[in-house]
Amino acid sequence: MNILANDGISPSGAKALQDAGHTLYTEFVAAEHLEAFLHEKAIDGVLVRSATKIRRPLIDACPGLKFIGRGGVGMDNIDVEYARGKGLTVFNTPAASSQSVAELVMGHLFSVARFLADSNRNMPTKGHDGFKTLKKAFGKGTELRGKTLGIVGFGRIGRSLASYALGCGMKVIAHDPFVDNGAVEVLVGGQTLTIECARLPIMELLAQADMVSVHVPAQADGSAMIGTLELEAMKPHAFLVNAARGGSVDEDALLAALDAGTIAGAALDVFVGEPAPRQDVLAHPKLALTPHIGAATAEAQDRIGLELAAQIQALA
């Protein structure tokens, strides 16, 4: 089969596909040229991450397509049901990046708790002459141990994050109306312990949590999971992390809450308008930021590439 990995694929995944006899194209094709490329190369399947969008017009214009694969979890950049209705196979790799996203969130939790992002931004320009001032400003951090982490969305990534947080001595509470238990496996000293995390309505979770991490797919109606009312329910010293989808947190409401002191700070790995996030979001001093790198580890990308290759082989 002829396959376009438009947002790239790991060397291991590429090798697996090529060794299986498939023709693989890995150069990025811009949206305005994608239809022509698919026809010219007689592409049977497209692999994407989060950048490339596969919408109805493209699906209609390319009846030769047999499958669409998403390297990662969320598939809101693909018109999934429409594609399946047209007979295409659509698949993703939901388990491959869970650990990497969870570790990034833990990094952000440590960062916001100790003001690492803002400190790092200020040290190069103010550290020499204003060292004592910065030390005073950023010397009011907090420890994670003993704090309550509220996880909104308790699927694979949420539970992976919970295992790390529990290992750090945090209490974990969860909100997810689509799961029937709060069980999390934690590896301790070579032994696996199963810990049951309390599942709460979202407003109760927000009121109790010292830190909140969001792990939900894009909402069908385009609304934000966390908006003004939800932010107002949080503690004034609480921190919020969004490594799910841009728009899961209302950015206008978040900036207003940070300016008003409604919450203490936040960290974002995803943004509305990617790949061109808002300047006022990027410049806010109470935000720790990363450029959508939740799954961007060598290990996760290897798992994603190999899982995509395996699913394609199952179609052959």
C-alpha positions as CSV (number, residue, x, y, z in Angstrom):
1,M,0.0,0.0,0.0
2,N,1.0,3.6,-0.5
3,I,1.0,5.5,2.8
4,L,1.5,9.2,3.7
5,A,2.8,9.9,7.2
6,N,2.1,13.6,6.9
7,D,3.1,14.6,10.4
8,G,6.0,12.2,10.5
9,I,6.5,8.7,12.0
10,S,9.3,7.2,14.2
11,P,12.2,5.4,12.4
12,S,11.0,2.2,14.0
13,G,7.5,2.6,12.6
14,A,8.8,3.6,9.2
15,K,11.1,0.6,9.1
16,A,8.2,-1.8,10.1
17,L,6.0,-0.4,7.3
18,Q,8.8,-0.5,4.7
19,D,9.9,-4.0,5.7
20,A,6.3,-5.1,5.2
21,G,6.5,-3.9,1.6
22,H,4.6,-0.7,1.9
23,T,5.6,2.6,0.1
24,L,5.9,5.3,2.7
25,Y,6.0,9.0,2.1
26,T,7.1,11.1,5.1
27,E,7.4,14.6,3.7
28,F,4.9,17.1,5.0
29,V,2.2,18.1,2.5
30,A,0.4,21.4,3.2
31,A,-3.3,21.3,3.4
32,E,-3.9,23.1,0.1
33,H,-1.8,20.5,-1.7
34,L,-2.9,17.4,0.1
35,E,-5.7,16.4,-2.2
36,A,-3.5,16.6,-5.3
37,F,-0.7,14.6,-3.5
38,L,-3.1,11.8,-2.5
39,H,-4.3,11.5,-6.1
40,E,-0.9,11.8,-7.7
41,K,0.7,9.1,-5.4
42,A,-2.4,6.9,-5.3
43,I,-2.3,7.0,-1.5
44,D,-4.2,4.2,0.3
45,G,-3.9,5.6,3.8
46,V,-2.9,8.7,5.7
47,L,-1.2,8.9,9.1
48,V,-1.5,12.1,11.1
49,R,-0.7,13.4,14.5
50,S,-2.4,16.7,15.7
51,A,-1.3,19.1,12.9
52,T,-2.9,17.6,9.8
53,K,-6.7,17.8,9.6
54,I,-8.7,15.3,7.6
55,R,-12.2,16.7,7.0
56,R,-15.2,15.8,4.9
57,P,-14.2,17.7,1.7
58,L,-10.9,15.8,1.5
59,I,-12.5,12.5,2.3
60,D,-15.1,13.1,-0.5
61,A,-12.4,14.2,-2.9
62,C,-10.3,11.1,-2.4
63,P,-12.4,8.0,-2.7
64,G,-9.3,5.9,-3.0
65,L,-8.5,6.3,0.6
66,K,-8.8,3.2,2.7
67,F,-7.7,4.2,6.1
68,I,-6.7,7.2,8.4
69,G,-4.5,6.6,11.3
70,R,-3.9,9.0,14.2
71,G,-0.7,8.8,16.1
72,G,-1.9,9.7,19.6
73,V,-5.2,9.7,21.4
74,G,-7.6,12.5,20.4
75,M,-9.1,12.4,16.9
76,D,-10.8,15.7,16.8
77,N,-8.7,16.7,13.8
78,I,-10.4,13.9,11.8
79,D,-14.1,13.7,10.8
80,V,-14.1,10.2,12.2
81,E,-17.8,9.1,11.9
82,Y,-18.1,10.6,8.5
83,A,-15.0,8.8,7.3
84,R,-16.2,5.5,8.8
85,G,-19.6,6.1,7.1
86,K,-17.7,6.3,3.8
87,G,-16.1,2.9,4.5
88,L,-12.7,4.1,5.7
89,T,-11.0,2.5,8.7
90,V,-10.0,5.1,11.3
91,F,-7.8,4.2,14.2
92,N,-5.5,5.7,16.8
93,T,-2.9,4.7,19.4
94,P,-4.6,5.5,22.7
95,A,-2.2,3.7,25.0
96,A,1.1,4.5,23.5
97,S,1.6,8.0,24.8
98,S,-0.1,7.8,28.2
99,Q,3.1,7.6,30.3
100,S,4.8,10.4,28.4
101,V,1.8,12.8,28.8
102,A,1.6,11.9,32.5
103,E,5.3,12.6,33.1
104,L,5.0,16.0,31.3
105,V,2.0,16.9,33.6
106,M,4.1,15.9,36.7
107,G,6.8,18.2,35.4
108,H,4.4,21.0,35.1
109,L,3.0,20.4,38.6
110,F,6.5,20.6,40.0
111,S,7.1,23.7,37.9
112,V,4.0,25.7,39.0
113,A,4.4,24.6,42.6
114,R,8.0,26.1,42.7
115,F,7.5,28.9,40.1
116,L,10.2,27.3,37.9
117,A,8.9,28.7,34.6
118,D,8.6,32.3,35.7
119,S,11.9,32.0,37.6
120,N,13.7,30.7,34.5
121,R,12.3,33.5,32.4
122,N,13.5,36.1,34.8
123,M,16.9,34.9,35.9
124,P,18.7,35.6,32.6
125,T,17.6,39.3,32.6
126,K,17.3,40.0,36.3
127,G,19.3,37.4,38.1
128,H,22.6,39.4,38.2
129,D,21.4,42.6,39.7
130,G,18.1,41.4,41.2
131,F,19.1,38.0,42.7
132,K,17.7,38.7,46.2
133,T,14.5,40.2,44.8
134,L,13.9,37.1,42.7
135,K,14.7,34.8,45.6
136,K,12.1,36.6,47.7
137,A,9.5,36.6,44.9
138,F,9.9,32.9,44.0
139,G,10.7,31.6,47.5
140,K,7.1,30.9,48.4
141,G,6.7,27.6,46.7
142,T,4.8,24.5,48.0
143,E,5.4,20.8,48.1
144,L,3.4,18.3,46.1
145,R,3.4,15.7,48.9
146,G,0.2,15.8,50.9
147,K,-1.6,17.9,48.3
148,T,-4.8,16.8,46.6
149,L,-4.7,16.4,42.8
150,G,-8.0,16.5,41.0
151,I,-7.9,14.7,37.6
152,V,-10.7,15.5,35.2
153,G,-10.9,12.6,32.8
154,F,-9.9,9.3,34.2
155,G,-8.9,7.2,31.2
156,R,-5.5,5.8,30.4
157,I,-3.6,9.1,30.7
158,G,-5.6,10.2,33.8
159,R,-4.8,6.9,35.6
160,S,-1.2,7.0,34.5
161,L,-0.9,10.5,36.0
162,A,-2.6,9.3,39.1
163,S,0.0,6.5,39.6
164,Y,2.8,9.1,39.5
165,A,1.0,11.5,41.8
166,L,0.2,8.8,44.3
167,G,3.8,7.7,44.3
168,C,4.7,11.3,45.2
169,G,2.5,11.2,48.2
170,M,-0.4,13.1,46.8
171,K,-4.1,12.4,47.3
172,V,-5.9,11.8,44.0
173,I,-9.6,12.4,43.3
174,A,-11.1,12.0,39.9
175,H,-14.1,13.1,37.8
176,D,-15.2,11.0,34.8
177,P,-18.9,10.1,34.2
178,F,-17.8,7.4,31.7
179,V,-15.8,5.1,34.0
180,D,-17.1,2.8,36.7
181,N,-14.2,2.7,39.1
182,G,-11.3,4.7,40.4
183,A,-8.7,1.9,40.6
184,V,-5.1,2.9,39.9
185,E,-2.1,0.5,40.0
186,V,1.0,1.9,41.6
187,L,4.4,0.2,41.4
188,V,6.2,0.5,44.8
189,G,9.4,-1.4,45.6
190,G,8.8,-4.0,42.9
191,Q,5.2,-4.6,44.1
192,T,2.0,-3.4,42.4
193,L,-0.5,-1.9,44.7
194,T,-4.1,-1.1,43.6
195,I,-5.4,2.1,45.1
196,E,-9.0,3.3,44.7
197,C,-9.3,7.0,44.0
198,A,-12.6,8.8,44.9
199,R,-14.7,9.8,42.0
200,L,-16.6,13.1,42.5
201,P,-18.9,15.4,40.6
202,I,-16.7,18.0,38.8
203,M,-17.6,21.0,41.0
204,E,-16.9,19.0,44.2
205,L,-13.5,17.9,42.8
206,L,-12.6,21.5,41.9
207,A,-13.5,22.8,45.3
208,Q,-11.4,20.1,47.1
209,A,-8.3,20.0,44.8
210,D,-5.1,21.9,45.3
211,M,-4.1,21.1,41.7
212,V,-6.2,20.1,38.8
213,S,-5.2,18.4,35.6
214,V,-7.5,18.1,32.6
215,H,-7.6,15.0,30.4
216,V,-10.7,15.0,28.3
217,P,-11.4,14.9,24.5
218,A,-12.7,17.9,22.7
219,Q,-16.4,18.4,23.6
220,A,-18.9,17.7,20.8
221,D,-20.4,21.2,21.0
222,G,-17.0,22.9,21.1
223,S,-17.5,24.1,24.6
224,A,-14.8,24.3,27.3
225,M,-14.8,21.8,30.1
226,I,-13.2,24.4,32.4
227,G,-14.7,27.9,32.2
228,T,-15.5,30.8,34.5
229,L,-17.8,28.9,36.9
230,E,-15.4,26.0,37.2
231,L,-12.4,28.3,37.8
232,E,-14.4,30.2,40.5
233,A,-15.0,26.9,42.3
234,M,-11.3,26.3,42.7
235,K,-9.2,27.3,45.7
236,P,-7.3,30.6,45.4
237,H,-4.0,28.7,45.9
238,A,-4.9,26.0,43.3
239,F,-3.1,25.4,40.1
240,L,-4.5,24.1,36.8
241,V,-2.8,22.0,34.1
242,N,-4.2,21.4,30.6
243,A,-2.4,18.8,28.5
244,A,-5.5,17.6,26.8
245,R,-6.8,19.8,24.0
246,G,-6.7,23.5,23.2
247,G,-10.2,24.7,24.2
248,S,-10.7,22.2,27.0
249,V,-9.9,25.3,29.2
250,D,-11.5,28.6,28.2
251,E,-8.5,30.8,27.7
252,D,-10.3,34.1,28.2
253,A,-11.7,32.8,31.5
254,L,-8.3,31.5,32.5
255,L,-6.5,34.8,31.9
256,A,-9.3,36.6,33.9
257,A,-9.0,34.2,36.8
258,L,-5.2,34.5,36.9
259,D,-5.4,38.3,36.8
260,A,-8.0,38.4,39.5
261,G,-6.2,35.9,41.7
262,T,-9.0,33.4,41.5
263,I,-6.4,30.7,41.1
264,A,-2.6,30.9,41.7
265,G,-1.4,29.8,38.3
266,A,-1.6,27.3,35.5
267,A,0.3,25.3,32.9
268,L,-0.6,24.7,29.3
269,D,0.7,22.2,26.8
270,V,-2.1,22.8,24.3
271,F,-3.7,26.0,22.9
272,V,-6.6,27.4,21.0
273,G,-5.3,28.3,17.5
274,E,-2.4,26.0,17.3
275,P,0.2,26.3,15.8
276,A,-0.2,30.1,16.5
277,P,-1.3,30.5,20.1
278,R,-2.4,33.9,21.4
279,Q,0.3,36.3,22.4
280,D,-1.4,37.3,25.6
281,V,-1.5,33.7,26.7
282,L,2.1,33.2,25.9
283,A,3.2,36.3,27.7
284,H,1.2,35.8,31.0
285,P,3.6,35.6,34.0
286,K,1.4,33.1,35.8
287,L,1.5,30.5,33.0
288,A,4.0,27.7,32.5
289,L,4.0,26.7,28.8
290,T,5.2,23.9,26.5
291,P,4.5,23.6,22.8
292,H,2.2,20.6,22.7
293,I,4.9,18.1,23.5
294,G,2.9,15.7,25.8
295,A,3.7,12.7,23.6
296,A,7.0,14.0,22.3
297,T,9.4,11.4,23.8
298,A,11.5,9.0,21.9
299,E,9.9,6.1,23.7
300,A,6.3,7.2,23.1
301,Q,7.0,7.9,19.4
302,D,8.5,4.5,19.0
303,R,5.4,2.9,20.6
304,I,3.1,5.0,18.4
305,G,5.0,4.2,15.2
306,L,5.1,0.5,15.9
307,E,1.4,0.4,16.9
308,L,0.4,2.3,13.7
309,A,2.4,-0.2,11.6
310,A,0.8,-3.2,13.4
311,Q,-2.7,-1.8,12.8
312,I,-2.0,-1.3,9.1
313,Q,-0.6,-4.8,8.8
314,A,-3.9,-6.1,10.3
315,L,-5.7,-4.4,7.5
316,A,-3.6,-5.8,4.7
